[in-house]
Amino acid sequence: ADWVRLEVQKAISGGKRVIPVLVDGAEMPDAGVLPEDIRSLGRYQAVKLYPDQFNSGMQMLIKAIERGATG
């Protein structure tokens, strides 16, 4: 069982805000390679976190969360 996929699918289908976080150079997969029930995730803008820029990356994540809370 792919628990991460199940949690993402549950959040998307429940109308919850999902913010992909890419760590240490990871890339967002193309929507076409994602399972159908989470394919919309491929259209989301991700926040990139790097160990040497952790604080600035977290600030971007916080701003993304705040934007979602206000609009």
mmCIF file as Biopython writes it, N, C-alpha, C and O atoms, coordinates in Angstrom:
data_model
#
loop_
_atom_site.group_PDB
_atom_site.id
_atom_site.type_symbol
_atom_site.label_atom_id
_atom_site.label_alt_id
_atom_site.label_comp_id
_atom_site.label_asym_id
_atom_site.label_entity_id
_atom_site.label_seq_id
_atom_site.pdbx_PDB_ins_code
_atom_site.Cartn_x
_atom_site.Cartn_y
_atom_site.Cartn_z
_atom_site.occupancy
_atom_site.B_iso_or_equiv
_atom_site.auth_seq_id
_atom_site.auth_asym_id
_atom_site.pdbx_PDB_model_num
ATOM 1   N N  . ALA A ? 1  ? 0.847   -1.192 0.000   1.0 0.0 1  A 1 
ATOM 2   C CA . ALA A ? 1  ? 0.000   0.000  0.000   1.0 0.0 1  A 1 
ATOM 3   C C  . ALA A ? 1  ? 0.887   1.248  0.000   1.0 0.0 1  A 1 
ATOM 4   O O  . ALA A ? 1  ? 1.870   1.325  0.736   1.0 0.0 1  A 1 
ATOM 5   N N  . ASP A ? 2  ? 0.532   2.192  -0.813  1.0 0.0 2  A 1 
ATOM 6   C CA . ASP A ? 2  ? 1.272   3.453  -0.920  1.0 0.0 2  A 1 
ATOM 7   C C  . ASP A ? 2  ? 0.550   4.492  -0.051  1.0 0.0 2  A 1 
ATOM 8   O O  . ASP A ? 2  ? -0.371  5.167  -0.512  1.0 0.0 2  A 1 
ATOM 9   N N  . TRP A ? 3  ? 0.971   4.609  1.186   1.0 0.0 3  A 1 
ATOM 10  C CA . TRP A ? 3  ? 0.280   5.466  2.149   1.0 0.0 3  A 1 
ATOM 11  C C  . TRP A ? 3  ? 0.355   6.938  1.779   1.0 0.0 3  A 1 
ATOM 12  O O  . TRP A ? 3  ? -0.594  7.683  2.026   1.0 0.0 3  A 1 
ATOM 13  N N  . VAL A ? 4  ? 1.458   7.370  1.194   1.0 0.0 4  A 1 
ATOM 14  C CA . VAL A ? 4  ? 1.577   8.772  0.801   1.0 0.0 4  A 1 
ATOM 15  C C  . VAL A ? 4  ? 0.552   9.086  -0.285  1.0 0.0 4  A 1 
ATOM 16  O O  . VAL A ? 4  ? -0.155  10.090 -0.206  1.0 0.0 4  A 1 
ATOM 17  N N  . ARG A ? 5  ? 0.473   8.217  -1.308  1.0 0.0 5  A 1 
ATOM 18  C CA . ARG A ? 5  ? -0.508  8.433  -2.374  1.0 0.0 5  A 1 
ATOM 19  C C  . ARG A ? 5  ? -1.927  8.456  -1.814  1.0 0.0 5  A 1 
ATOM 20  O O  . ARG A ? 5  ? -2.737  9.294  -2.211  1.0 0.0 5  A 1 
ATOM 21  N N  . LEU A ? 6  ? -2.233  7.543  -0.896  1.0 0.0 6  A 1 
ATOM 22  C CA . LEU A ? 6  ? -3.575  7.498  -0.310  1.0 0.0 6  A 1 
ATOM 23  C C  . LEU A ? 6  ? -3.892  8.777  0.458   1.0 0.0 6  A 1 
ATOM 24  O O  . LEU A ? 6  ? -5.007  9.292  0.368   1.0 0.0 6  A 1 
ATOM 25  N N  . GLU A ? 7  ? -2.922  9.293  1.214   1.0 0.0 7  A 1 
ATOM 26  C CA . GLU A ? 7  ? -3.140  10.534 1.966   1.0 0.0 7  A 1 
ATOM 27  C C  . GLU A ? 7  ? -3.318  11.721 1.034   1.0 0.0 7  A 1 
ATOM 28  O O  . GLU A ? 7  ? -4.174  12.574 1.271   1.0 0.0 7  A 1 
ATOM 29  N N  . VAL A ? 8  ? -2.516  11.784 -0.028  1.0 0.0 8  A 1 
ATOM 30  C CA . VAL A ? 8  ? -2.637  12.880 -0.996  1.0 0.0 8  A 1 
ATOM 31  C C  . VAL A ? 8  ? -3.991  12.810 -1.685  1.0 0.0 8  A 1 
ATOM 32  O O  . VAL A ? 8  ? -4.666  13.828 -1.839  1.0 0.0 8  A 1 
ATOM 33  N N  . GLN A ? 9  ? -4.391  11.610 -2.100  1.0 0.0 9  A 1 
ATOM 34  C CA . GLN A ? 9  ? -5.694  11.443 -2.770  1.0 0.0 9  A 1 
ATOM 35  C C  . GLN A ? 9  ? -6.830  11.849 -1.843  1.0 0.0 9  A 1 
ATOM 36  O O  . GLN A ? 9  ? -7.775  12.511 -2.273  1.0 0.0 9  A 1 
ATOM 37  N N  . LYS A ? 10 ? -6.748  11.463 -0.591  1.0 0.0 10 A 1 
ATOM 38  C CA . LYS A ? 10 ? -7.792  11.813 0.382   1.0 0.0 10 A 1 
ATOM 39  C C  . LYS A ? 10 ? -7.872  13.335 0.564   1.0 0.0 10 A 1 
ATOM 40  O O  . LYS A ? 10 ? -8.963  13.901 0.631   1.0 0.0 10 A 1 
ATOM 41  N N  . ALA A ? 11 ? -6.721  13.983 0.643   1.0 0.0 11 A 1 
ATOM 42  C CA . ALA A ? 11 ? -6.699  15.439 0.801   1.0 0.0 11 A 1 
ATOM 43  C C  . ALA A ? 11 ? -7.281  16.131 -0.428  1.0 0.0 11 A 1 
ATOM 44  O O  . ALA A ? 11 ? -8.097  17.043 -0.297  1.0 0.0 11 A 1 
ATOM 45  N N  . ILE A ? 12 ? -6.865  15.703 -1.627  1.0 0.0 12 A 1 
ATOM 46  C CA . ILE A ? 12 ? -7.364  16.323 -2.857  1.0 0.0 12 A 1 
ATOM 47  C C  . ILE A ? 12 ? -8.864  16.120 -2.979  1.0 0.0 12 A 1 
ATOM 48  O O  . ILE A ? 12 ? -9.594  17.072 -3.256  1.0 0.0 12 A 1 
ATOM 49  N N  . SER A ? 13 ? -9.335  14.898 -2.776  1.0 0.0 13 A 1 
ATOM 50  C CA . SER A ? 13 ? -10.775 14.631 -2.928  1.0 0.0 13 A 1 
ATOM 51  C C  . SER A ? 13 ? -11.593 15.310 -1.839  1.0 0.0 13 A 1 
ATOM 52  O O  . SER A ? 13 ? -12.781 15.570 -2.029  1.0 0.0 13 A 1 
ATOM 53  N N  . GLY A ? 14 ? -10.967 15.600 -0.696  1.0 0.0 14 A 1 
ATOM 54  C CA . GLY A ? 14 ? -11.665 16.279 0.389   1.0 0.0 14 A 1 
ATOM 55  C C  . GLY A ? 14 ? -11.584 17.792 0.317   1.0 0.0 14 A 1 
ATOM 56  O O  . GLY A ? 14 ? -12.050 18.488 1.219   1.0 0.0 14 A 1 
ATOM 57  N N  . GLY A ? 15 ? -10.985 18.307 -0.770  1.0 0.0 15 A 1 
ATOM 58  C CA . GLY A ? 15 ? -10.904 19.753 -0.935  1.0 0.0 15 A 1 
ATOM 59  C C  . GLY A ? 15 ? -9.870  20.413 -0.028  1.0 0.0 15 A 1 
ATOM 60  O O  . GLY A ? 15 ? -9.917  21.624 0.188   1.0 0.0 15 A 1 
ATOM 61  N N  . LYS A ? 16 ? -8.948  19.634 0.498   1.0 0.0 16 A 1 
ATOM 62  C CA . LYS A ? 16 ? -7.898  20.186 1.370   1.0 0.0 16 A 1 
ATOM 63  C C  . LYS A ? 16 ? -6.785  20.791 0.527   1.0 0.0 16 A 1 
ATOM 64  O O  . LYS A ? 16 ? -6.560  20.378 -0.610  1.0 0.0 16 A 1 
ATOM 65  N N  . ARG A ? 17 ? -6.106  21.749 1.080   1.0 0.0 17 A 1 
ATOM 66  C CA . ARG A ? 17 ? -4.979  22.382 0.382   1.0 0.0 17 A 1 
ATOM 67  C C  . ARG A ? 17 ? -3.784  21.436 0.427   1.0 0.0 17 A 1 
ATOM 68  O O  . ARG A ? 17 ? -3.416  20.926 1.485   1.0 0.0 17 A 1 
ATOM 69  N N  . VAL A ? 18 ? -3.189  21.213 -0.736  1.0 0.0 18 A 1 
ATOM 70  C CA . VAL A ? 18 ? -2.014  20.356 -0.853  1.0 0.0 18 A 1 
ATOM 71  C C  . VAL A ? 18 ? -0.889  21.186 -1.446  1.0 0.0 18 A 1 
ATOM 72  O O  . VAL A ? 18 ? -1.053  21.798 -2.501  1.0 0.0 18 A 1 
ATOM 73  N N  . ILE A ? 19 ? 0.245   21.208 -0.775  1.0 0.0 19 A 1 
ATOM 74  C CA . ILE A ? 19 ? 1.414   21.936 -1.260  1.0 0.0 19 A 1 
ATOM 75  C C  . ILE A ? 19 ? 2.556   20.936 -1.382  1.0 0.0 19 A 1 
ATOM 76  O O  . ILE A ? 19 ? 3.106   20.494 -0.373  1.0 0.0 19 A 1 
ATOM 77  N N  . PRO A ? 20 ? 2.915   20.579 -2.608  1.0 0.0 20 A 1 
ATOM 78  C CA . PRO A ? 20 ? 4.049   19.664 -2.764  1.0 0.0 20 A 1 
ATOM 79  C C  . PRO A ? 20 ? 5.340   20.323 -2.264  1.0 0.0 20 A 1 
ATOM 80  O O  . PRO A ? 20 ? 5.583   21.502 -2.524  1.0 0.0 20 A 1 
ATOM 81  N N  . VAL A ? 21 ? 6.152   19.567 -1.557  1.0 0.0 21 A 1 
ATOM 82  C CA . VAL A ? 21 ? 7.444   20.038 -1.076  1.0 0.0 21 A 1 
ATOM 83  C C  . VAL A ? 21 ? 8.504   19.130 -1.687  1.0 0.0 21 A 1 
ATOM 84  O O  . VAL A ? 21 ? 8.503   17.918 -1.475  1.0 0.0 21 A 1 
ATOM 85  N N  . LEU A ? 22 ? 9.401   19.736 -2.442  1.0 0.0 22 A 1 
ATOM 86  C CA . LEU A ? 22 ? 10.481  19.002 -3.093  1.0 0.0 22 A 1 
ATOM 87  C C  . LEU A ? 22 ? 11.758  19.221 -2.303  1.0 0.0 22 A 1 
ATOM 88  O O  . LEU A ? 22 ? 12.140  20.362 -2.043  1.0 0.0 22 A 1 
ATOM 89  N N  . VAL A ? 23 ? 12.417  18.144 -1.920  1.0 0.0 23 A 1 
ATOM 90  C CA . VAL A ? 23 ? 13.570  18.220 -1.035  1.0 0.0 23 A 1 
ATOM 91  C C  . VAL A ? 23 ? 14.855  17.892 -1.799  1.0 0.0 23 A 1 
ATOM 92  O O  . VAL A ? 23 ? 14.933  16.907 -2.533  1.0 0.0 23 A 1 
ATOM 93  N N  . ASP A ? 24 ? 15.860  18.751 -1.600  1.0 0.0 24 A 1 
ATOM 94  C CA . ASP A ? 24 ? 17.222  18.499 -2.061  1.0 0.0 24 A 1 
ATOM 95  C C  . ASP A ? 24 ? 17.317  18.167 -3.553  1.0 0.0 24 A 1 
ATOM 96  O O  . ASP A ? 24 ? 17.962  17.194 -3.942  1.0 0.0 24 A 1 
ATOM 97  N N  . GLY A ? 25 ? 16.666  18.988 -4.380  1.0 0.0 25 A 1 
ATOM 98  C CA . GLY A ? 25 ? 16.782  18.841 -5.826  1.0 0.0 25 A 1 
ATOM 99  C C  . GLY A ? 25 ? 15.771  17.921 -6.476  1.0 0.0 25 A 1 
ATOM 100 O O  . GLY A ? 25 ? 15.824  17.719 -7.690  1.0 0.0 25 A 1 
ATOM 101 N N  . ALA A ? 26 ? 14.854  17.358 -5.713  1.0 0.0 26 A 1 
ATOM 102 C CA . ALA A ? 26 ? 13.811  16.508 -6.304  1.0 0.0 26 A 1 
ATOM 103 C C  . ALA A ? 26 ? 12.985  17.338 -7.287  1.0 0.0 26 A 1 
ATOM 104 O O  . ALA A ? 26 ? 12.827  18.545 -7.104  1.0 0.0 26 A 1 
ATOM 105 N N  . GLU A ? 27 ? 12.467  16.699 -8.317  1.0 0.0 27 A 1 
ATOM 106 C CA . GLU A ? 27 ? 11.659  17.375 -9.332  1.0 0.0 27 A 1 
ATOM 107 C C  . GLU A ? 27 ? 10.219  16.893 -9.268  1.0 0.0 27 A 1 
ATOM 108 O O  . GLU A ? 27 ? 9.951   15.751 -8.896  1.0 0.0 27 A 1 
ATOM 109 N N  . MET A ? 28 ? 9.302   17.769 -9.632  1.0 0.0 28 A 1 
ATOM 110 C CA . MET A ? 28 ? 7.896   17.416 -9.713  1.0 0.0 28 A 1 
ATOM 111 C C  . MET A ? 28 ? 7.706   16.445 -10.873 1.0 0.0 28 A 1 
ATOM 112 O O  . MET A ? 28 ? 8.185   16.711 -11.975 1.0 0.0 28 A 1 
ATOM 113 N N  . PRO A ? 29 ? 7.019   15.328 -10.654 1.0 0.0 29 A 1 
ATOM 114 C CA . PRO A ? 29 ? 6.774   14.401 -11.761 1.0 0.0 29 A 1 
ATOM 115 C C  . PRO A ? 29 ? 5.758   14.992 -12.739 1.0 0.0 29 A 1 
ATOM 116 O O  . PRO A ? 29 ? 4.916   15.806 -12.361 1.0 0.0 29 A 1 
ATOM 117 N N  . ASP A ? 30 ? 5.850   14.575 -13.983 1.0 0.0 30 A 1 
ATOM 118 C CA . ASP A ? 30 ? 4.835   14.968 -14.959 1.0 0.0 30 A 1 
ATOM 119 C C  . ASP A ? 30 ? 3.514   14.344 -14.548 1.0 0.0 30 A 1 
ATOM 120 O O  . ASP A ? 30 ? 3.480   13.224 -14.038 1.0 0.0 30 A 1 
ATOM 121 N N  . ALA A ? 31 ? 2.417   15.078 -14.773 1.0 0.0 31 A 1 
ATOM 122 C CA . ALA A ? 31 ? 1.092   14.592 -14.385 1.0 0.0 31 A 1 
ATOM 123 C C  . ALA A ? 31 ? 0.800   13.229 -15.014 1.0 0.0 31 A 1 
ATOM 124 O O  . ALA A ? 31 ? 0.132   12.395 -14.402 1.0 0.0 31 A 1 
ATOM 125 N N  . GLY A ? 32 ? 1.293   13.000 -16.220 1.0 0.0 32 A 1 
ATOM 126 C CA . GLY A ? 32 ? 1.002   11.757 -16.925 1.0 0.0 32 A 1 
ATOM 127 C C  . GLY A ? 32 ? 1.556   10.507 -16.277 1.0 0.0 32 A 1 
ATOM 128 O O  . GLY A ? 32 ? 1.072   9.411  -16.557 1.0 0.0 32 A 1 
ATOM 129 N N  . VAL A ? 33 ? 2.554   10.635 -15.421 1.0 0.0 33 A 1 
ATOM 130 C CA . VAL A ? 33 ? 3.125   9.456  -14.773 1.0 0.0 33 A 1 
ATOM 131 C C  . VAL A ? 33 ? 2.529   9.207  -13.391 1.0 0.0 33 A 1 
ATOM 132 O O  . VAL A ? 33 ? 2.845   8.205  -12.750 1.0 0.0 33 A 1 
ATOM 133 N N  . LEU A ? 34 ? 1.674   10.107 -12.934 1.0 0.0 34 A 1 
ATOM 134 C CA . LEU A ? 34 ? 1.045   9.944  -11.627 1.0 0.0 34 A 1 
ATOM 135 C C  . LEU A ? 34 ? -0.192  9.062  -11.741 1.0 0.0 34 A 1 
ATOM 136 O O  . LEU A ? 34 ? -0.832  9.028  -12.792 1.0 0.0 34 A 1 
ATOM 137 N N  . PRO A ? 35 ? -0.536  8.346  -10.668 1.0 0.0 35 A 1 
ATOM 138 C CA . PRO A ? 35 ? -1.790  7.592  -10.686 1.0 0.0 35 A 1 
ATOM 139 C C  . PRO A ? 35 ? -2.963  8.540  -10.941 1.0 0.0 35 A 1 
ATOM 140 O O  . PRO A ? 35 ? -2.942  9.699  -10.527 1.0 0.0 35 A 1 
ATOM 141 N N  . GLU A ? 36 ? -3.975  8.033  -11.621 1.0 0.0 36 A 1 
ATOM 142 C CA . GLU A ? 36 ? -5.094  8.884  -12.043 1.0 0.0 36 A 1 
ATOM 143 C C  . GLU A ? 36 ? -5.736  9.652  -10.889 1.0 0.0 36 A 1 
ATOM 144 O O  . GLU A ? 36 ? -6.124  10.807 -11.064 1.0 0.0 36 A 1 
ATOM 145 N N  . ASP A ? 37 ? -5.856  9.031  -9.710  1.0 0.0 37 A 1 
ATOM 146 C CA . ASP A ? 37 ? -6.557  9.684  -8.609  1.0 0.0 37 A 1 
ATOM 147 C C  . ASP A ? 37 ? -5.787  10.842 -7.976  1.0 0.0 37 A 1 
ATOM 148 O O  . ASP A ? 37 ? -6.350  11.598 -7.183  1.0 0.0 37 A 1 
ATOM 149 N N  . ILE A ? 38 ? -4.497  10.990 -8.322  1.0 0.0 38 A 1 
ATOM 150 C CA . ILE A ? 38 ? -3.738  12.154 -7.828  1.0 0.0 38 A 1 
ATOM 151 C C  . ILE A ? 38 ? -3.077  12.916 -8.980  1.0 0.0 38 A 1 
ATOM 152 O O  . ILE A ? 38 ? -2.161  13.707 -8.752  1.0 0.0 38 A 1 
ATOM 153 N N  . ARG A ? 39 ? -3.523  12.688 -10.184 1.0 0.0 39 A 1 
ATOM 154 C CA . ARG A ? 39 ? -2.919  13.309 -11.357 1.0 0.0 39 A 1 
ATOM 155 C C  . ARG A ? 39 ? -2.949  14.829 -11.285 1.0 0.0 39 A 1 
ATOM 156 O O  . ARG A ? 39 ? -2.045  15.483 -11.805 1.0 0.0 39 A 1 
ATOM 157 N N  . SER A ? 40 ? -3.957  15.402 -10.658 1.0 0.0 40 A 1 
ATOM 158 C CA . SER A ? 40 ? -4.048  16.866 -10.549 1.0 0.0 40 A 1 
ATOM 159 C C  . SER A ? 40 ? -2.862  17.439 -9.773  1.0 0.0 40 A 1 
ATOM 160 O O  . SER A ? 40 ? -2.542  18.617 -9.932  1.0 0.0 40 A 1 
ATOM 161 N N  . LEU A ? 41 ? -2.213  16.644 -8.950  1.0 0.0 41 A 1 
ATOM 162 C CA . LEU A ? 41 ? -1.044  17.102 -8.191  1.0 0.0 41 A 1 
ATOM 163 C C  . LEU A ? 41 ? 0.062   17.599 -9.123  1.0 0.0 41 A 1 
ATOM 164 O O  . LEU A ? 41 ? 0.835   18.480 -8.746  1.0 0.0 41 A 1 
ATOM 165 N N  . GLY A ? 42 ? 0.145   17.055 -10.312 1.0 0.0 42 A 1 
ATOM 166 C CA . GLY A ? 42 ? 1.169   17.449 -11.266 1.0 0.0 42 A 1 
ATOM 167 C C  . GLY A ? 42 ? 1.037   18.876 -11.751 1.0 0.0 42 A 1 
ATOM 168 O O  . GLY A ? 42 ? 1.972   19.414 -12.344 1.0 0.0 42 A 1 
ATOM 169 N N  . ARG A ? 43 ? -0.107  19.501 -11.513 1.0 0.0 43 A 1 
ATOM 170 C CA . ARG A ? 43 ? -0.326  20.891 -11.919 1.0 0.0 43 A 1 
ATOM 171 C C  . ARG A ? 43 ? -0.028  21.877 -10.793 1.0 0.0 43 A 1 
ATOM 172 O O  . ARG A ? 43 ? -0.057  23.089 -11.011 1.0 0.0 43 A 1 
ATOM 173 N N  . TYR A ? 44 ? 0.253   21.382 -9.615  1.0 0.0 44 A 1 
ATOM 174 C CA . TYR A ? 44 ? 0.479   22.248 -8.466  1.0 0.0 44 A 1 
ATOM 175 C C  . TYR A ? 44 ? 1.876   22.838 -8.493  1.0 0.0 44 A 1 
ATOM 176 O O  . TYR A ? 44 ? 2.813   22.227 -9.006  1.0 0.0 44 A 1 
ATOM 177 N N  . GLN A ? 45 ? 2.005   24.022 -7.940  1.0 0.0 45 A 1 
ATOM 178 C CA . GLN A ? 45 ? 3.316   24.645 -7.796  1.0 0.0 45 A 1 
ATOM 179 C C  . GLN A ? 45 ? 3.945   24.123 -6.505  1.0 0.0 45 A 1 
ATOM 180 O O  . GLN A ? 45 ? 3.327   24.164 -5.442  1.0 0.0 45 A 1 
ATOM 181 N N  . ALA A ? 46 ? 5.156   23.643 -6.610  1.0 0.0 46 A 1 
ATOM 182 C CA . ALA A ? 46 ? 5.834   23.056 -5.456  1.0 0.0 46 A 1 
ATOM 183 C C  . ALA A ? 46 ? 6.762   24.060 -4.792  1.0 0.0 46 A 1 
ATOM 184 O O  . ALA A ? 46 ? 7.232   25.008 -5.422  1.0 0.0 46 A 1 
ATOM 185 N N  . VAL A ? 47 ? 7.013   23.838 -3.521  1.0 0.0 47 A 1 
ATOM 186 C CA . VAL A ? 47 ? 8.017   24.590 -2.777  1.0 0.0 47 A 1 
ATOM 187 C C  . VAL A ? 47 ? 9.257   23.712 -2.718  1.0 0.0 47 A 1 
ATOM 188 O O  . VAL A ? 47 ? 9.171   22.538 -2.359  1.0 0.0 47 A 1 
ATOM 189 N N  . LYS A ? 48 ? 10.412  24.274 -3.069  1.0 0.0 48 A 1 
ATOM 190 C CA . LYS A ? 48 ? 11.666  23.525 -3.067  1.0 0.0 48 A 1 
ATOM 191 C C  . LYS A ? 48 ? 12.449  23.842 -1.799  1.0 0.0 48 A 1 
ATOM 192 O O  . LYS A ? 48 ? 12.634  25.006 -1.442  1.0 0.0 48 A 1 
ATOM 193 N N  . LEU A ? 49 ? 12.903  22.792 -1.129  1.0 0.0 49 A 1 
ATOM 194 C CA . LEU A ? 49 ? 13.711  22.945 0.079   1.0 0.0 49 A 1 
ATOM 195 C C  . LEU A ? 49 ? 15.082  22.320 -0.145  1.0 0.0 49 A 1 
ATOM 196 O O  . LEU A ? 49 ? 15.193  21.193 -0.628  1.0 0.0 49 A 1 
ATOM 197 N N  . TYR A ? 50 ? 16.114  23.062 0.208   1.0 0.0 50 A 1 
ATOM 198 C CA . TYR A ? 50 ? 17.488  22.584 0.123   1.0 0.0 50 A 1 
ATOM 199 C C  . TYR A ? 50 ? 18.118  22.720 1.504   1.0 0.0 50 A 1 
ATOM 200 O O  . TYR A ? 50 ? 17.874  23.711 2.193   1.0 0.0 50 A 1 
ATOM 201 N N  . PRO A ? 51 ? 18.919  21.752 1.921   1.0 0.0 51 A 1 
ATOM 202 C CA . PRO A ? 51 ? 19.517  21.822 3.262   1.0 0.0 51 A 1 
ATOM 203 C C  . PRO A ? 51 ? 20.270  23.121 3.529   1.0 0.0 51 A 1 
ATOM 204 O O  . PRO A ? 51 ? 20.209  23.653 4.638   1.0 0.0 51 A 1 
ATOM 205 N N  . ASP A ? 52 ? 20.982  23.641 2.521   1.0 0.0 52 A 1 
ATOM 206 C CA . ASP A ? 52 ? 21.773  24.847 2.749   1.0 0.0 52 A 1 
ATOM 207 C C  . ASP A ? 52 ? 20.955  26.130 2.666   1.0 0.0 52 A 1 
ATOM 208 O O  . ASP A ? 52 ? 21.473  27.212 2.943   1.0 0.0 52 A 1 
ATOM 209 N N  . GLN A ? 53 ? 19.679  26.021 2.287   1.0 0.0 53 A 1 
ATOM 210 C CA . GLN A ? 53 ? 18.790  27.184 2.204   1.0 0.0 53 A 1 
ATOM 211 C C  . GLN A ? 53 ? 17.480  26.878 2.926   1.0 0.0 53 A 1 
ATOM 212 O O  . GLN A ? 53 ? 16.411  27.327 2.512   1.0 0.0 53 A 1 
ATOM 213 N N  . PHE A ? 54 ? 17.576  26.117 3.997   1.0 0.0 54 A 1 
ATOM 214 C CA . PHE A ? 54 ? 16.377  25.636 4.676   1.0 0.0 54 A 1 
ATOM 215 C C  . PHE A ? 54 ? 15.491  26.774 5.167   1.0 0.0 54 A 1 
ATOM 216 O O  . PHE A ? 54 ? 14.277  26.735 4.972   1.0 0.0 54 A 1 
ATOM 217 N N  . ASN A ? 55 ? 16.078  27.786 5.799   1.0 0.0 55 A 1 
ATOM 218 C CA . ASN A ? 55 ? 15.273  28.871 6.369   1.0 0.0 55 A 1 
ATOM 219 C C  . ASN A ? 55 ? 14.510  29.634 5.296   1.0 0.0 55 A 1 
ATOM 220 O O  . ASN A ? 55 ? 13.327  29.923 5.477   1.0 0.0 55 A 1 
ATOM 221 N N  . SER A ? 56 ? 15.161  29.968 4.179   1.0 0.0 56 A 1 
ATOM 222 C CA . SER A ? 56 ? 14.456  30.696 3.125   1.0 0.0 56 A 1 
ATOM 223 C C  . SER A ? 56 ? 13.396  29.805 2.482   1.0 0.0 56 A 1 
ATOM 224 O O  . SER A ? 56 ? 12.326  30.288 2.112   1.0 0.0 56 A 1 
ATOM 225 N N  . GLY A ? 57 ? 13.681  28.519 2.348   1.0 0.0 57 A 1 
ATOM 226 C CA . GLY A ? 57 ? 12.687  27.593 1.805   1.0 0.0 57 A 1 
ATOM 227 C C  . GLY A ? 57 ? 11.469  27.482 2.706   1.0 0.0 57 A 1 
ATOM 228 O O  . GLY A ? 57 ? 10.336  27.441 2.229   1.0 0.0 57 A 1 
ATOM 229 N N  . MET A ? 58 ? 11.706  27.433 4.005   1.0 0.0 58 A 1 
ATOM 230 C CA . MET A ? 58 ? 10.579  27.370 4.944   1.0 0.0 58 A 1 
ATOM 231 C C  . MET A ? 58 ? 9.758   28.653 4.899   1.0 0.0 58 A 1 
ATOM 232 O O  . MET A ? 58 ? 8.537   28.604 5.044   1.0 0.0 58 A 1 
ATOM 233 N N  . GLN A ? 59 ? 10.399  29.789 4.702   1.0 0.0 59 A 1 
ATOM 234 C CA . GLN A ? 59 ? 9.660   31.048 4.570   1.0 0.0 59 A 1 
ATOM 235 C C  . GLN A ? 59 ? 8.738   31.000 3.346   1.0 0.0 59 A 1 
ATOM 236 O O  . GLN A ? 59 ? 7.606   31.481 3.402   1.0 0.0 59 A 1 
ATOM 237 N N  . MET A ? 60 ? 9.223   30.417 2.237   1.0 0.0 60 A 1 
ATOM 238 C CA . MET A ? 60 ? 8.375   30.277 1.048   1.0 0.0 60 A 1 
ATOM 239 C C  . MET A ? 60 ? 7.192   29.354 1.339   1.0 0.0 60 A 1 
ATOM 240 O O  . MET A ? 60 ? 6.074   29.622 0.900   1.0 0.0 60 A 1 
ATOM 241 N N  . LEU A ? 61 ? 7.434   28.275 2.073   1.0 0.0 61 A 1 
ATOM 242 C CA . LEU A ? 61 ? 6.359   27.355 2.429   1.0 0.0 61 A 1 
ATOM 243 C C  . LEU A ? 61 ? 5.336   28.044 3.332   1.0 0.0 61 A 1 
ATOM 244 O O  . LEU A ? 61 ? 4.131   27.884 3.139   1.0 0.0 61 A 1 
ATOM 245 N N  . ILE A ? 62 ? 5.802   28.796 4.297   1.0 0.0 62 A 1 
ATOM 246 C CA . ILE A ? 62 ? 4.896   29.528 5.192   1.0 0.0 62 A 1 
ATOM 247 C C  . ILE A ? 62 ? 4.049   30.515 4.399   1.0 0.0 62 A 1 
ATOM 248 O O  . ILE A ? 62 ? 2.846   30.621 4.639   1.0 0.0 62 A 1 
ATOM 249 N N  . LYS A ? 63 ? 4.652   31.235 3.463   1.0 0.0 63 A 1 
ATOM 250 C CA . LYS A ? 63 ? 3.895   32.182 2.636   1.0 0.0 63 A 1 
ATOM 251 C C  . LYS A ? 63 ? 2.849   31.467 1.793   1.0 0.0 63 A 1 
ATOM 252 O O  . LYS A ? 63 ? 1.738   31.970 1.630   1.0 0.0 63 A 1 
ATOM 253 N N  . ALA A ? 64 ? 3.191   30.302 1.258   1.0 0.0 64 A 1 
ATOM 254 C CA . ALA A ? 64 ? 2.231   29.525 0.469   1.0 0.0 64 A 1 
ATOM 255 C C  . ALA A ? 64 ? 1.053   29.086 1.330   1.0 0.0 64 A 1 
ATOM 256 O O  . ALA A ? 64 ? -0.093  29.120 0.881   1.0 0.0 64 A 1 
ATOM 257 N N  . ILE A ? 65 ? 1.328   28.679 2.555   1.0 0.0 65 A 1 
ATOM 258 C CA . ILE A ? 65 ? 0.260   28.280 3.476   1.0 0.0 65 A 1 
ATOM 259 C C  . ILE A ? 65 ? -0.608  29.474 3.828   1.0 0.0 65 A 1 
ATOM 260 O O  . ILE A ? 65 ? -1.834  29.368 3.856   1.0 0.0 65 A 1 
ATOM 261 N N  . GLU A ? 66 ? 0.025   30.612 4.098   1.0 0.0 66 A 1 
ATOM 262 C CA . GLU A ? 66 ? -0.735  31.824 4.444   1.0 0.0 66 A 1 
ATOM 263 C C  . GLU A ? 66 ? -1.609  32.286 3.275   1.0 0.0 66 A 1 
ATOM 264 O O  . GLU A ? 66 ? -2.741  32.720 3.485   1.0 0.0 66 A 1 
ATOM 265 N N  . ARG A ? 67 ? -1.089  32.197 2.047   1.0 0.0 67 A 1 
ATOM 266 C CA . ARG A ? 67 ? -1.896  32.569 0.879   1.0 0.0 67 A 1 
ATOM 267 C C  . ARG A ? 67 ? -3.131  31.677 0.787   1.0 0.0 67 A 1 
ATOM 268 O O  . ARG A ? 67 ? -4.221  32.145 0.457   1.0 0.0 67 A 1 
ATOM 269 N N  . GLY A ? 68 ? -2.954  30.405 1.078   1.0 0.0 68 A 1 
ATOM 270 C CA . GLY A ? 68 ? -4.077  29.472 1.031   1.0 0.0 68 A 1 
ATOM 271 C C  . GLY A ? 68 ? -5.109  29.756 2.109   1.0 0.0 68 A 1 
ATOM 272 O O  . GLY A ? 68 ? -6.304  29.544 1.906   1.0 0.0 68 A 1 
ATOM 273 N N  . ALA A ? 69 ? -4.647  30.232 3.246   1.0 0.0 69 A 1 
ATOM 274 C CA . ALA A ? 69 ? -5.561  30.524 4.361   1.0 0.0 69 A 1 
ATOM 275 C C  . ALA A ? 69 ? -6.354  31.797 4.115   1.0 0.0 69 A 1 
ATOM 276 O O  . ALA A ? 69 ? -7.438  31.976 4.670   1.0 0.0 69 A 1 
ATOM 277 N N  . THR A ? 70 ? -5.814  32.682 3.282   1.0 0.0 70 A 1 
ATOM 278 C CA . THR A ? 70 ? -6.492  33.964 3.071   1.0 0.0 70 A 1 
ATOM 279 C C  . THR A ? 70 ? -7.146  34.053 1.697   1.0 0.0 70 A 1 
ATOM 280 O O  . THR A ? 70 ? -7.850  35.025 1.426   1.0 0.0 70 A 1 
ATOM 281 N N  . GLY A ? 71 ? -6.947  33.116 0.859   1.0 0.0 71 A 1 
ATOM 282 C CA . GLY A ? 71 ? -7.529  33.258 -0.466  1.0 0.0 71 A 1 
ATOM 283 C C  . GLY A ? 71 ? -7.537  31.997 -1.167  1.0 0.0 71 A 1 
ATOM 284 O O  . GLY A ? 71 ? -7.995  31.928 -2.307  1.0 0.0 71 A 1 
#
